Every structure is written in C-alpha cells, then in structure tokens.
C-alpha cells in the first residue's frame, strides 16, 4: 500500500516540490510508503491506475490540483472511476479558484489550513465531501545553515500594485460594477488601520447585504460572488504588503519578490529590492540579523514563510493571529504585528534595539509550536480520514 502524492513543479517558485518532499519524509517516519506523481508529466493518471493494483492508501494533492480531472468520452470524474480516497490540502482562500474546491464526492476530503477558509467552502461547495480545517505542522526539511546575514529585515512577498488592480477593474468591469468594487475596496482599506485582525470576507458579505449591487444578484450568481471576493482579497493583501514600505521608510529592509518595480523606482535608500528564486533555493534569506516580516493571507493561523523561519530557528515578525494556541500569548506578542497604528514600526524598532533577545524569543516560540503541532499527528489524521471514507 502506498500514499500517492501529486506534485506540480511548474508552479510559481515551485513551492509544492519542497512541501511534498517534507510530506514524504513525514509519512515514512510514520511507517507509510509513498510515491510522487508529477502532474506536468503526460499520462500521469496511468501511474495511479497501475498503482491501484498494488494498493493505494490515499492520494494527496495541494490546493485542489487535479481534483476536477475527467476522463473518457463521458467526461467522468477520474476519482469516481479510481475509487480511492483523495485528500486535498488547501492553503489559499476558496474564492480564488472555486473549481479547485468544487469537487464533491464521498471519495474526496478537502482540508483547510485556516478555519475561515473551511467555513467559506462549507457554505458554498460542500454536500458530500468532508471539509474541515487542520493545524499544519512545519512542512519543511531545511537543515540550519551556519551563515549570518546583514543587519536588515527581509520582506518576502510577490505583489500586484493596488493601482494596477484598479486599472484592470476599470477595463474589465462595467462602470456600475467598477464603482461597486471601488466602494468596497475603499471601505476595507479605511478599516485596516483601525481594526485588529480584520475578517474582510465577513465584512464584504455584510456590505453587499446592506448595499446591494444594481448589476449582480450575489445570492444566485455564484461566479460573480466568488470573483468579487477574490478581487477584494487580492486587493487587501496587496494594500497590506505595500503599506509596509511606508510604515518602515527609514528601517533597513530587503524586499524579495515579483511586482515591486514601481516602488523600487521611488524607494527609500534604506530599501533594497530583489527578485525571488525557487523556494528550494532561497533559504539564506531567512538568516538576516533582524529576520523576515511575513504577511499572512488569512485572519487566523500562520503562513508557510513563518513556518520556515521556525524550522530554521531564525527571527520573524508575523501578521498571524493565534487566539487559542496558548492560554497566554502575551509573552510572544513581540513576534506578531498588526496593521493598525504604528504597531509594526514599534516592533521593528524593538528588534533593532535588541536583535539577540528577539531571536531568542522566536526560537522559544518555534520550539513550543513544533512540540505541540507535530507532523506525526497530521499523518495520523490523514490516515484516519482516508480509512473513514467510502471505498465501495
């Protein structure tokens, strides 16, 4: 019996190869054999059909990749034909690629890294598939490097400038729809500096209920509803990311990622801009003296860049929010920033005043997190879930 892991090596910065290498290692440590199937290879599905003869415990995929794959003249779901458990782990919001969340079958379970993502999926997609959020361990096998970076923070983030997004909306949408999007975008942007841990998807739903669009009926037009949430989700993420440049104008900062060219042309002399490489090749960026600044896409939980910093035992500042992780999170508040007021700037100044103390606090929290949320527990959850699914 094998666990078949689906990989997609042509994704931007190739994150899945690194994640799947860690997953295979964790499965082996739990007594599970695995094989990796590359989705960009022609005829990848034949490997699964052949492997079924030897026995498949379950198939694992990320972000819903290949869940909507169909075969034959009748366009049957491949997974309904294969009839083995398929588990999809999602780290991004369901509004962005609804088709990757929509497969609904007793043979499939959709797991989410954040509870608010799971709740959205249950409201809009689920009838037969299992859907739940899980606490992920650190999906990373980095060995700690014996290097020391410069005295600066690192912001690893791809962006699309909000002004570019607004121009795209203006070209793509009708005048009324554009005004509607902009009204919601401006409302959300105005709330960011004043609200802690803003669940802007809930705010969007409240706003469209109070101020209905003249062009769309979001209660019946699912595609329009998801597109609205997707556009505004990306917009808020990018507003958050670029706002860091203003918050930290005179703070030494290295920005690594795509899309920053308009900001690099008018940048502070304290800021340096670099392109990102593949995930497997950029470990050294975690070793600056002050650590990374991570922008978490969700309301709750942590992002994979923070997890990787924890694996490397290097400093970090995260916008993540862990309300129930420990009975008292106050001692670790210096590791987590908010977008309201001068919170990020003040925390950066504290780091620069005593980087050794901040690094030690990050290591202490990393140890606690990795002791509490261990890979073996998730492997047990995956195996138990697969055994409970319909194999008839």
N, C-alpha and C positions, 0 to 999 in steps of 0.2 A: 504494500500500500504506500502511495506517495501523496504528498501535497503538491499540486501543480501551481506554480507561481507565474502569473502573467506579467511580463515586463514590456516597457515601451521606451526604448533607448533614444528615440529621436525627439523626445520632449525637450522643451527649452531648458538648458543647463543640465539635462539628464538627471533629474532627481531620483527617478524610480529605480535605476540600477543600484544606487547606493542603498536605498531603503530595502530593496529586495535581497541584497547581499546580507544585510543585517537580519532580515526575516528568516532567511535560510539558515543562518547561524543559530538563531534563537530556536527554530524548530528542531535542529539537530541536537541542541543541548537539552531539549525536552523529549528526545527519543523519537523524533519524526523525521523520516526521509523526505526530501523534496527534489523537484526538478523545476527548472526555469524555462519558460516558453516565451520566445521573443515575438511580440505581436507584429513587428515590422517584417518578419520573415514570411515569404509566400507559403501558403498552405499550413500555417501554424496550427490550425484546428485539427489537422490529421494527427499531430502528435498527441492530442488529447484523446481522440478516438482510439488510437493504438494503445495509449496508456491505460484506458479503461479496462482492457483485457487483464492487466496486471493488478488493477485495483487503484482507485483514486479516493483518498480520504475526503478531500475537498479541493476546489480550485479557488485561488485567492487573486484578486485584482485590486488595483488602486483607482480611485476616482471614477468608478463605473466603466472603465475601459473595457470594451468588447461585450458588455452586458447586453447590448442591443443587436448582437451579431445574428444574422439569419442565414439559413442555407436552403438549397433545393428550390425547385420550381414553385412550390407553395409558400416560399419565404417563411419557413418555420423557424422559431427560436432555436438556435443551436443548443441552448442549455436545456430546453424542454426535450430535445432529442437525446442529449447526452445523459440527462437524468442523474447528475451527481451534484452535491451541494456546491453552490457558488457563493463566495463571500466577498463583498466589495467594501473596501475601506475608503471613506471619503474624508478629505481634509479641507475641501472647499465648499462654499455655500451652494445648495441645490439650485438656486436661481440662475446660476451661470451656464450650466449645461444640463438643462432639465432632462434631455434624452438619456443622459448617463445615470439618472436617478429613477427613471420611469419604469424600468423592467420590474414587473410584479409577478412573482411566481413562488410557489411553495419550495422550489429548489434554490431560491436566492434569498440572501440576507444582506441588508445594507447597514453598515456600521459607520458611525459618525464620530469625529474627533471632538465635537462640541455639542452640548445638548440643544442649543437653539437651532442648529442645523438639522438635527434629528426631528425636532418638533415641526419645523417647516416641511420636511419631507413627509412626515406622517399626515399633515393636513392636506397635502396636495398630490401625493403619489400612491400612498400605500393602501392596499386592500388585502393582499395575501402574503407579501414578503415580510420577514422580520425587519424591524427598524429600531435601532437603539444607539445611544452614544456610549462610548467606552473610554476609559482612561488609557491613553497610549504610553508605553514606555519610551525610552530614548531609542529611536531607530537609527543607530549609528555605531560603527565599529572603529572609529578613529582611535589610534594609539597616540597618547600625548606626545607632542613634539618638544624637543629641547631647543626652543627658539624664543627670542624676545623681540616683540615689535616696537614700533615707535610710540611716543607719548601723544596718542590721539585716540579718539573714538572711531569706530567703524559703523557705518550705516549701510548694510547690505540690502538693497531694495531696487527692484525694477519699477519704473513709474511711467504713466502717461500724464503729461501736464493737464490739470483741470481745464485750462483754457482751450487746449486741443480737443478735449472731450466735448466741451460746449459747442465748438465749431462743428464737430461731427454731428451732434444732435441737431444743430440748425440745418445742416444739409440733408439729414436723413428723415427728419420728422416734419409733420405739418406745422404751420405757425401756432395753432392752438396746442398741439401736443408738446411743442418746444417750450412754450410758455409754462405749461403744466410741469414739465420736468424741471425747468429752471426755478420755479417757485418752490418745489420740494427740495431741490438741491440747496438753494439759499437758506431755507429753513433749517436743514440739517447742519449746514456749515456754521450757522449762527449758534446752534446748540452745542457744538463740540467744545468751545472754550468754557462752557458753564456747567456741563453735565458730566458727572463721573460715570464711566463705563456705559456709554450710551448704546442701547439696543436700537439702532436706527431702522432695522427692518420692522420692529414693532411700531416705531414712530411713523414710518411710511404707511403702514396699514391704518393707523389712526387718522392720518392726514387725508388719505383717499376716501375714507368713510365720511369725514367731516366736509371735505371739499371735492366732490365727485368730478371726474373729468367729463367734459362735454363730448369727447370723441370716443372714449373707451368705457365699456362696462366690465370692470375688472372682476366682477363676480362670475361672469360667464366666459370671458376671453382670457383663457389661461396663459397663452403665449404672451399677450400684451402685459399681463400681470408679472410674469417672470422676467420679461425684458425690462420692465420698469425697475424692479428690484435689483436686477443685475447692473443696469446702468448706474443707479444711485449707489450701489455697494462699491463698485469700482471708483466712482467719483469720490466718495468719502474716504476710501483707502488712500487715494492719491492726494487728497487735501491734507490728510494726516501726515503723509510722508514728506510732502514739500514744506509743510509748516515747520518741520524740524529745522530747516535751514534758517528760518527767521528766528526761531527760539534760540539757536546756538550760533549766532552770527560771528562771535569772536571766540568760539570754542574750537579747538583743533579737531577736525572731522574729516575722515576719508569716506567718500560715498562710492559704493561699488554697485553697478547695475546699469541697465538699459534705460534710455529715455531722459537722461538728465542734461542733455546738451543745451537747452535754452537757459538753464540755471547756471551751468558752468561758464557761459559767456559773461555773466554779470556776478560771478561768485565772490564771496568774501575771500580775502587772501588766506584765511585760516582753513579753507575748504579745498580738498583735492578730490577729483573725480576720476574713476577708473571703470573700465568695462569688467563684467563678470565672466568667469570661466565656468566649466562644468563643475557640478557640486563636488565630485571626487577630487578635483584639483585645487580647491580654494580653502583648504584647511588653515593655511597660515594666516588668513585674515582674522581669525579668532584670537590671535596672540598679541594684539596691540596692548599697550600698558593699561589703557582705560576700558577696553572691551567693546563689545558690539552694542548697538542700540537697535532693538528689534521692534518692528511694528506688527502687532498681532492682528490678523484679519477678523477675528471673532470677538465676541463680548467676553466670554469666559475662556479659561484654558491658556495654554502656551503654544507658541509656534515652533516649527521644526528648527529654526535657527537658534532659538533659546535652548532647545534640547541639545543641539550640537555643541553649544558653548558649555553646557553642563557636562557632556561627555568628555570634553577637553579640559574640564576644570579651569575654565577661563572666565573672566568677568563678563557681566552682561547687565543691561538695563532693558526691561521688557515692559510693553504696554499691556501684558497679560493680566488676567484677573482670576484669582483662585479663592473664592469666598469661603469654601469649606475644606480646603486642603489640610489646614492645621487649626486646632482650636484657637490659636493666637498667632496671626500672621504679622503682627506689628513689628517684631524684631527684624523681619525681612522686607519691610516696606521700602527701605532704600534701594531695593533691586527692581521695584516696579513703579513706573511713572504714569502720569495722567496727562491729558492734553489740555486740561484747564489751568488757567493762570500761568505761573512760572514754575510749575512743578518739575518739568523735565530739566530746565536750566539749573534749578537749585540742586537737583540730584546730581547733575553733571559736575557742578562746582564742588559738591561734597566728594565726589570720586577723585577729582583732580587734587583736592586738598590732602587726601589720604588714600592713594590707589591701593596700597597694600591691605588696608583694612577692608576696602570694598571687595577686593579679590578673595580675601579670606571668607567674608560673608557669603559671596557667591558659591564658593566651594562647599561651605557648610550646608547651604540650601540644596545644592546639587546632590550632595550625599543623602540628605533626607528624602529628596524626591525619588532618587534611584533606588533607595532601600524600600520605600513604600510602594512604588509602582514598578514592578519588576517584569521583565519580558516573559518569564515562565507563567505568570498569571494570565497574560493575554493569550499565550499559546494554549493554555487550558481552556479559556473562554472560547477560542476559535474551534478547538476540537469538540467541546461540549455542544456548541451551537450546530456544528456540522452533523453530529450524531443525532440531534433532535429534529433535523429537517427531513422532509418527505423524500424517501428513496423508492417509492412504489412505482 
